[in-house]
Amino acid sequence: MSKISAKPFSKARQRRQEDWLLVKAAQKNSDEYKKLYDKYKESLYRYVLYHVGYDKGVASDLVQDVFFKAFSHLKDFKEAN
């Protein structure tokens, strides 16, 4: 029987911690929000693009809305357990 590696979980945990540090920095300085935006804009765009039937205009608008709402509520964001 093979052992199950905890490495995938530790990598996910590390990414979550890195994201939380970005959020905390952005809560203190709105200029730091750009780092979150830069990190996720392409993957979010591809995800949304697929789900809207490859309509680039709709995908761009939705991604913009998501980031605007996230920025608007950044101060309310709390770390999950």
C-alpha positions in Angstrom: 0.0 0.0 0.0 1.4 3.4 -1.0 1.6 6.4 1.3 -0.5 9.4 0.5 1.6 12.5 0.2 0.6 15.6 2.1 2.4 17.8 -0.4 -0.6 18.8 -2.6 -2.4 19.9 0.6 0.6 21.8 1.8 1.0 23.6 -1.5 -2.7 24.5 -1.5 -2.3 25.7 2.1 0.7 27.8 1.1 -1.2 29.4 -1.8 -4.1 30.2 0.5 -1.7 31.8 3.0 0.0 33.8 0.2 -3.4 35.0 -1.0 -4.4 36.0 2.6 -1.2 38.0 2.9 -2.1 39.8 -0.4 -5.6 40.5 0.9 -4.3 41.9 4.2 -1.9 44.1 2.3 -4.7 45.3 0.0 -6.9 46.1 3.0 -4.2 48.4 4.3 -3.2 49.9 1.0 -5.5 49.8 -2.0 -2.6 49.9 -4.4 -1.7 46.4 -3.3 -5.0 45.1 -4.7 -3.4 45.2 -8.2 -1.3 42.2 -7.1 -4.4 40.2 -6.5 -5.9 41.4 -9.8 -2.7 40.5 -11.7 -2.6 37.1 -10.1 -6.2 36.0 -10.9 -7.4 38.1 -13.9 -6.3 35.7 -16.6 -7.6 32.5 -15.0 -10.8 34.1 -14.0 -11.3 35.5 -17.5 -10.7 32.1 -19.1 -13.2 30.5 -16.6 -15.9 33.1 -17.3 -15.2 33.1 -21.0 -15.9 29.3 -21.2 -19.1 29.7 -19.2 -20.5 32.5 -21.3 -20.0 30.7 -24.6 -16.8 32.4 -25.6 -18.4 35.9 -25.8 -15.3 38.0 -25.1 -17.3 41.2 -24.4 -19.6 39.6 -21.8 -16.6 37.8 -20.2 -14.6 41.0 -19.9 -17.6 42.8 -18.3 -18.2 40.0 -15.8 -14.6 39.8 -14.8 -14.5 43.6 -14.3 -17.7 43.4 -12.2 -16.2 40.6 -10.1 -13.0 42.5 -9.3 -14.9 45.7 -8.6 -17.2 44.0 -6.1 -14.3 42.2 -4.5 -12.5 45.5 -4.2 -15.6 47.2 -2.8 -16.0 44.6 -0.1 -12.3 44.0 0.6 -12.5 45.6 4.1 -15.2 43.0 5.0 -13.1 40.0 4.0 -12.1 37.7 6.8 -9.8 34.7 6.7 -11.6 31.3 6.6 -10.6 28.6 9.1 
